[in-house]
Amino acid sequence: MSAVAAVVVTYNRRELLRRCLNALDAQTAGAPDIWVIDNASTDGTGEMVKARNEDHVFYCNTGENLGGAGGFSWGVRRVARQGYRYLWVMDDDCLPEPGALEALLAADRSLGGQYGWLSSRALAPDGTDQPMNRQRSTPYRDIAGYEGDCIPAVMASFVSLFLPVQTVRDFGLPIAEFFIWSDDWEYTRRISRKMPCYVIPASRVVHAMRSGGVVNIATDTQDRWPRYRFFYRNDVYLYRREGIRGWIWLLAKDVWHSVQVLMHGPHKGTRLAILWKGFCSGIRFDPPVRGIDEQWENNR
């Protein structure tokens, strides 16, 4: 049994997942145990994983599509109870470079374990930095760059997040009810309020996502508009915890997105309704924060 378990959430992206598994197997620190958390894919994902017949790869089907947030909550809870020391959390389109895990483990030793989480540098397939995965130095500002060995941060994505299992025990699980978007920001911010957290630039991954732009209903494709109700709702939950400054930032962002909607594209009323209904829903949104030993309906 490895000390490290990689928790990989997937849904109907068999070939991307295959590349992710190959990258994990190629780690210079040795392949971690790999837990594939499948949100009930219908594209043969389970058959592909099982056909690899690898003793260190474990396949778990959630039984339904819980969304990214639900998948991470389901998977982190299940894997954190297996006796590992560390979790390495990622999406199925995350392709760690061979030295990514080795750099995270070296940082863990250098810091003496005194941190909440560590985050890798995420690159686009062309080698440039992936803007959607740039970590935050404050809840409102991206880190300035990736110079240095260990950069303080307060928010990071689930595209290569490394954390001790004890952190999960202390702070609970990602919030499943977010479904998609901002669950990683909320989780990492929940931890960074109490513990120092860091970006490790020497740990590099390629995030092979189809679209690397910043999330914004004003510029995204029409087929993705309905899911934005989660984004604008979840952001309210996240930033209202930052007090008055958080509310000011929220309103400024959503007003700016509204202006962009009015400036670009068709169906302006539809998109504005999604944005502001999501905002209003977020004011009342109060999901539970569960611990790893707490039972819940979709995590048996």
Secondary structure, 3 states (H helix, E strand, C coil): CCCEEEEEEECCCHHHHHHHHHHHHCCCCCCCEEEEEECCCCCCHHHHHHHHCCCCEEEEECCCCCHHHHHHHHHHHHHHCCCCCEEEEEECCEEECCCHHHHHHHHHHHCCCCCCCEEEEEECCCCCECHHHCCEEECCEECCCCCCCCEECCECCCCCEEEEHHHHHHHCCCCHHHCCCCHHHHHHHHHHCCCCCEEEEEEEEEECCCCCCCCCCCCCCHHHHHHHHHHHHHHHHHHHCCCHHHHHHHHHHHHHHHHHHHHCCCCHHHHHHHHHHHHHHHHHCCCCCCCCCCCCCCCC
